[in-house]
C-alpha cells in the first residue's frame, strides 16, 4: 500500500494499491504513522501515487463496515489521524504530486504536505456529505486554513468535483505542472529551518536559528568566495 524509495536526498512515499484506485486501507494509515524513521535523513519528501489516480481516499469497503461494527470506528479514526499527522510532522519539506483523482481522505493527506503540485488532469472532491458521514474536524480546519472558510464550505457542502485549474484558483494547490523538476540543490538544514518558521513562526528559538545559519559550511563557502571576489 505504502512504498518508500530513496534517490540520494530525495525520499518518495508512493501510494500503490493497484486495482483499488489507491484507496487507503486502515493498514495504510498505520504505515504512514510510522513513516518518520524511514525518511528522517532526507532533504525533501514527495508524496505521490504509482499510477494516474492519486487516491480515492479511505477504502469504502472498510468505511461500510463501520455502520454495523461501531467498535471499528475509533480505531479507524485514530489510525487516519495518526497517519495524516505523521506526514504533517515531518521536519523537512513535503511536496504532494497529484495526478488524476484526489478524493475524500486523500485531500486531507495532501493538506498535511507543505506544497501541492497538481498535474493538468488532476481533480479533487471532498464528498463525505454524499455518503452521509462527517469529515474529521482537524481536516476541516486544515481545509479552511488553506482555502478559506467559504471555499471550504463550498467543497464540503456540495461534494463538487473541481479540476486542477479551479483547485489552483482557490488555493487548494499551489502549482499546476506536467512534470515538475524538484531540484535538491538547496541546503537541507536551511530547508528544515524555513519549514519550522512556516509551521510555528512564534517559536522563541527562531532568532537563534537564524543567527546560527550564518555558520553553516555552505554559507561559509559562499562568504569566502564573495569576499575573495571583492578584494
N, C-alpha and C positions, 0 to 999 in steps of 0.2 A: 504493500500500500504506500509506504513512505520510503523513498530511497535517498540516501545522502552520498554524493560523489564529490571528489575534490579535484581541482586543477590548479596547482600552485596555491595561491592565497584565496582563490575563489571556491566557496562551498555552495553546492546546489542541492536544494531539497526538492525532490520530484514527487508529485502525486502520480502514482502509477497503479491504477486498477482498471486495466483494460476490460472492455465489455460492460462496464458499470458506470461509464461517464465520470470516472474518478470520484464517485461518491465516497465520502469519508466514513468508514466504519468506526465503531467505538474503539477498536484496536488501533486505528489510525490516529485518533485523537491522543491516545495514550502514548503512541510512538512520538508524536510531536512534543508531548510534555517532557520527553527525555532527550530532546534534540540538542540541548546546550553543550554537553561534553563532546558531541560529535563534530561541532563546528567552532569550538572555543578559540582556536588559534587562527581562524580565517580573518581576512581583511574585509570581505564582503560576502553576504549570503544572498542567494537568489532562490526564490520560491516559484516553481513553475510546474507544468504538467508534462506527462510523457506523450501526449497526443494533442489533437486540435480542440479538445474540450478541457478547460481548466479544471472545473469541478461542478457537479450538480448539487454540491452541498452535503449535508448529512445524509446517510443512507436511509432511503424511505422505508425499506423493509424493517429496519431497526426502529425507526420512528413509529411505524404502525403498531409494533408490539408494545409500545408504551401506553396504548389505550387500555388494554386489558391486563397489563402487568405493571401496576404502579410502583412496585419495588425496583423497577429498572430506571425510573425517571431521574432520581437524584444521581445515580452513578453516571448516566448519560450526560446530564447537565454538567456535572463536576469534571468529567473527562474532557468534554468540549472546552470548558472554561480553562482547564489546565493546559490543553494543547495550544489554544489561541494565545493565552497569556505568556506561555513559554517563548513563542515567537516574538511577541512584543518586548520581552525582557532581554533579548539577545543584545549584547553590548556593542556589536558592530552594525553598520548599516545593513538593512534588509530590503531587498527590492523584489516586488511581485511582478512577474512577467505573465500576463494574462492573454491567452489565446482561446477563442471560442467562448462557450458559455461559462459564466461565473454566477452561481445562484445560491441564495439562502446562506447557510453557514460558511460557504466559500467567500462570500462578501465580507463576513466577519473576519475571516482569516487574512484577506488582503488588507483590511483596515489595521491589522496588527503590524503590518510592514511599514517602512518609512517612506517608500516611494513606489508608486504603482504605474507600470507601463503596460498599456493595452495594445494588442495587435489590432489592425483595422477591422478584423472580423469578430472582435470580442463583443459580448453582450452581457448585461447584468440585470438581475432582479432579486428582490427580497420578498419572497412570496408566502411567508408563514400564514398571513391572514387568509389566503386562498385555501389553505389546509385547515383553517380553524384553530391555529395554535399561536403561541406568542413567540417572541424573539428575546434572547437574554438582555436584561436591562443594561449590562455593561456594553454590549454590542450596539444597542440602540444609542447609547451615549457616545460611543466612538463614531457612529454614523453621523449623528447630529453635529459633533465637533468637526467632522471632516467636510460636510457639505451644507451645514446649516439646518436649523430645525424645520424650516418649511420644506426644503427638498427631501429631508429625511422622512417627514410626514407623507409627502407625495409617494415615495418609493414604498414605504411600509403600508400605507392605507390602500393604494391602488394595486400593489403587486405587479406594477407595469414593468415590462422588459425594455431597457434602453440600450442603444448601441454605443460604440466606443466614442463617437463624436459627442453625443449627449453626455456621456459619463465624464468626458474631458471638460465640457462646458460647465457642468455643475460642480466640478472638483472632486468627483469620486476617484478619478485617475488624474495623474499629472501630465502624462505623456502618451501620445498615440504614435507608435512606430512599428514598422515591419520587422526589423531585426536590429535592435539597439546594440550598440557597442559599449559594453560596460568595462571600460578600461580600469586596470588596477594600479595605475601609476601613482596614485596619491598615498600619502603616508598613513599607515594603519593606525598608529597612535593618535594622529590628528583626527582621523575619521571617527574614532571612538569618543574623543573629547567633544567633537562637534555634535555627535549624537546625544551625549549626556546633556549638553546645553539645550538641545532641542526638546528632550524629554522633560527636563526639570530645570528651567532657567533660574529658579530661585535658590538652587543648591549653593551653600556658602563656600564650597570648595572650588567653584569655577574660577575665581580670581587667581588662586594659587596654580590651578591647572593651566590657565592662560600664561602666567608668568613662566612656569616650568617648560612650556612648549618651546621657548627660545633656546633651550639647552639640548634639543634633540640632535642626533647625528645628522639628519637630513638638513636641518636649518643651519647647523654649523658649516656644512659643505657649501650651502647657498651663500652664507655670510662671508666665508673665506674667499669664495670666487668673486663676489660682488666688491669686496674691499680691494682685492688684488687688481681688478679691472679699473677701480677708481684711482689707484695710486699711480 
